[in-house]
Amino acid sequence: MKADPKGPGHFPEPIALIAKLDAELGGDRTFGNLKAHQTLLIGTRDKINTWMQGHPDDYR
């Protein structure tokens, strides 16, 4: 997203969602931590998918 020709400002919501997810995970990508945050992971994925579907020209 950040390398898109339209620039990172074109994807503010997905980038913010990913940043929030990264902060919640605290850099710990072990199975146990990911499992503990599974609801957050799936929710973030779903929010990004919804956002991207509202921008079909960007959905690749």
Backbone as a printed PyTorch tensor [residue, N CA C, xyz], in Angstrom:
tensor([[[  0.8160,  -1.1920,   0.0000],
         [  0.0000,   0.0000,   0.0000],
         [  0.8600,   1.2560,   0.0000]],

        [[  1.9160,   1.2180,   0.7770],
         [  2.7550,   2.4130,   0.8620],
         [  3.5120,   2.6630,  -0.4320]],

        [[  3.7290,   1.6100,  -1.2340],
         [  4.4560,   1.7560,  -2.4820],
         [  3.5240,   2.0380,  -3.6600]],

        [[  2.2360,   2.1260,  -3.4340],
         [  1.2710,   2.3790,  -4.5000],
         [  1.5710,   3.7210,  -5.1640]],

        [[  1.4040,   3.8110,  -6.4830],
         [  1.6580,   5.0770,  -7.1670],
         [  0.8090,   6.2390,  -6.6320]],

        [[ -0.3400,   5.9450,  -6.0770],
         [ -1.2030,   6.9940,  -5.5270],
         [ -0.6830,   7.4940,  -4.1830]],

        [[  0.2970,   6.7940,  -3.6260],
         [  0.9060,   7.2080,  -2.3680],
         [  0.2140,   6.6270,  -1.1580]],

        [[  0.8990,   6.6210,  -0.0100],
         [  0.3400,   6.0370,   1.2040],
         [ -0.8740,   6.8050,   1.7230]],

        [[ -1.0130,   8.0700,   1.3320],
         [ -2.1610,   8.8550,   1.7670],
         [ -3.4680,   8.3770,   1.1580]],

        [[ -3.3610,   7.5430,   0.1280],
         [ -4.5560,   7.0100,  -0.5160],
         [ -5.1780,   5.8830,   0.3130]],

        [[ -4.4160,   5.3040,   1.2100],
         [ -4.8650,   4.1610,   2.0020],
         [ -4.8100,   4.4680,   3.4990]],

        [[ -5.3410,   5.5920,   3.9550],
         [ -5.1570,   5.9500,   5.3690],
         [ -5.8040,   4.9620,   6.3350]],

        [[ -7.0100,   4.5220,   6.0310],
         [ -7.7040,   3.6310,   6.9670],
         [ -7.0180,   2.2710,   7.0870]],

        [[ -6.7220,   1.5710,   5.9710],
         [ -6.0400,   0.2780,   6.1210],
         [ -4.6810,   0.3930,   6.8040]],

        [[ -3.9280,   1.4350,   6.4880],
         [ -2.6140,   1.6020,   7.1080],
         [ -2.7690,   1.8380,   8.6100]],

        [[ -3.7690,   2.6190,   8.9960],
         [ -4.0210,   2.8610,  10.4220],
         [ -4.4510,   1.5770,  11.1240]],

        [[ -5.2730,   0.7700,  10.4630],
         [ -5.7100,  -0.4960,  11.0540],
         [ -4.5280,  -1.4380,  11.2560]],

        [[ -3.6250,  -1.4810,  10.2880],
         [ -2.4470,  -2.3370,  10.3960],
         [ -1.5280,  -1.8340,  11.5080]],

        [[ -1.3610,  -0.5280,  11.6090],
         [ -0.5260,   0.0440,  12.6680],
         [ -1.1080,  -0.2780,  14.0490]],

        [[ -2.4240,  -0.1850,  14.1740],
         [ -3.0710,  -0.5100,  15.4520],
         [ -2.8720,  -1.9880,  15.7890]],

        [[ -3.0120,  -2.8400,  14.7870],
         [ -2.8140,  -4.2740,  14.9930],
         [ -1.3770,  -4.5500,  15.4200]],

        [[ -0.4210,  -3.9430,  14.7390],
         [  0.9870,  -4.1280,  15.1070],
         [  1.2410,  -3.6980,  16.5470]],

        [[  0.6390,  -2.5860,  16.9520],
         [  0.8190,  -2.1030,  18.3270],
         [  0.2340,  -3.0990,  19.3280]],

        [[ -0.9110,  -3.6380,  19.0240],
         [ -1.5470,  -4.6160,  19.9270],
         [ -0.7100,  -5.8860,  20.0490]],

        [[ -0.1120,  -6.3140,  18.9300],
         [  0.7010,  -7.5260,  18.9590],
         [  2.0320,  -7.2840,  19.6600]],

        [[  2.4480,  -6.0530,  19.7350],
         [  3.6780,  -5.7190,  20.4420],
         [  4.9210,  -6.3720,  19.8600]],

        [[  4.9120,  -6.6570,  18.5680],
         [  6.0770,  -7.2700,  17.9350],
         [  6.1830,  -8.7640,  18.1610]],

        [[  5.2860,  -9.3280,  18.9410],
         [  5.3050, -10.7610,  19.2580],
         [  4.4170, -11.5060,  18.2650]],

        [[  5.0630, -12.1940,  17.3350],
         [  4.3120, -12.9290,  16.3250],
         [  4.3790, -14.4390,  16.5470]],

        [[  4.5380, -14.8170,  17.8020],
         [  4.5280, -16.2390,  18.1340],
         [  3.1000, -16.7620,  18.0190]],

        [[  2.9840, -18.0650,  17.8350],
         [  1.6690, -18.6670,  17.6730],
         [  0.7560, -18.3390,  18.8470]],

        [[  1.2660, -18.4450,  20.0390],
         [  0.4510, -18.1900,  21.2290],
         [ -0.1210, -16.7800,  21.2540]],

        [[  0.7030, -15.7980,  20.9160],
         [  0.2360, -14.4140,  20.9160],
         [ -0.7590, -14.1730,  19.7760]],

        [[ -0.4830, -14.7520,  18.6150],
         [ -1.4190, -14.5990,  17.4970],
         [ -2.7500, -15.2660,  17.8270]],

        [[ -2.6870, -16.4140,  18.4610],
         [ -3.9140, -17.1040,  18.8570],
         [ -4.6920, -16.2700,  19.8770]],

        [[ -3.9930, -15.6450,  20.7990],
         [ -4.6370, -14.8050,  21.8100],
         [ -5.2990, -13.5830,  21.1730]],

        [[ -4.7730, -13.1300,  20.0550],
         [ -5.3020, -11.9490,  19.3660],
         [ -6.0710, -12.3250,  18.0880]],

        [[ -6.5040, -13.5690,  18.0050],
         [ -7.1680, -14.0520,  16.7910],
         [ -8.3730, -13.1960,  16.4080]],

        [[ -9.1930, -12.8170,  17.3640],
         [-10.3690, -12.0000,  17.0760],
         [ -9.9540, -10.6620,  16.4740]],

        [[ -8.9190, -10.0540,  17.0310],
         [ -8.4120,  -8.7870,  16.5120],
         [ -7.8530,  -8.9610,  15.1030]],

        [[ -7.1080, -10.0400,  14.8750],
         [ -6.5450, -10.3060,  13.5550],
         [ -7.6400, -10.4570,  12.5040]],

        [[ -8.6400, -11.2570,  12.8110],
         [ -9.7260, -11.4940,  11.8570],
         [-10.5420, -10.2260,  11.6500]],

        [[-10.7900,  -9.4920,  12.7200],
         [-11.5370,  -8.2430,  12.6080],
         [-10.8100,  -7.2250,  11.7490]],

        [[ -9.4950,  -7.1360,  11.9170],
         [ -8.6960,  -6.2090,  11.1080],
         [ -8.7370,  -6.6230,   9.6450]],

        [[ -8.5890,  -7.9070,   9.3960],
         [ -8.6620,  -8.4050,   8.0190],
         [ -9.9970,  -8.0530,   7.3860]],

        [[-11.0730,  -8.2740,   8.1140],
         [-12.4060,  -8.0020,   7.5890],
         [-12.6230,  -6.5110,   7.3240]],

        [[-12.1250,  -5.6540,   8.2160],
         [-12.2630,  -4.2060,   8.0160],
         [-11.4860,  -3.7500,   6.7860]],

        [[-10.2930,  -4.3060,   6.5820],
         [ -9.4970,  -3.9400,   5.4070],
         [-10.1860,  -4.4390,   4.1400]],

        [[-10.7130,  -5.6530,   4.1730],
         [-11.4400,  -6.1720,   3.0090],
         [-12.6340,  -5.2950,   2.6770]],

        [[-13.3790,  -4.8810,   3.6890],
         [-14.5370,  -4.0120,   3.4670],
         [-14.0960,  -2.6890,   2.8590]],

        [[-13.0310,  -2.1210,   3.3730],
         [-12.5260,  -0.8590,   2.8510],
         [-12.1090,  -1.0280,   1.3870]],

        [[-11.3740,  -2.1050,   1.1040],
         [-10.8940,  -2.3220,  -0.2610],
         [-12.0420,  -2.5660,  -1.2350]],

        [[-13.0940,  -3.2170,  -0.7940],
         [-14.2400,  -3.4500,  -1.6760],
         [-14.9520,  -2.1520,  -2.0120]],

        [[-14.8120,  -1.1600,  -1.1570],
         [-15.3680,   0.1530,  -1.4340],
         [-14.4760,   0.9650,  -2.3710]],

        [[-13.3080,   0.4250,  -2.7130],
         [-12.3590,   1.0710,  -3.6190],
         [-11.9550,   0.0500,  -4.6840]],

        [[-12.9010,  -0.3420,  -5.5600],
         [-12.6400,  -1.4460,  -6.4960],
         [-11.4730,  -1.1970,  -7.4490]],

        [[-11.1630,   0.0580,  -7.7480],
         [-10.0360,   0.3300,  -8.6340],
         [ -8.7010,  -0.0280,  -7.9740]],

        [[ -8.6940,  -0.1530,  -6.6500],
         [ -7.4830,  -0.4940,  -5.9250],
         [ -7.4340,  -1.9450,  -5.4820]],

        [[ -8.5120,  -2.6670,  -5.6640],
         [ -8.6000,  -4.0410,  -5.1530],
         [ -7.9540,  -4.9860,  -6.1730]],

        [[ -6.7200,  -5.4120,  -5.8600],
         [ -5.9830,  -6.2420,  -6.8120],
         [ -5.8170,  -7.6190,  -6.2760]]])
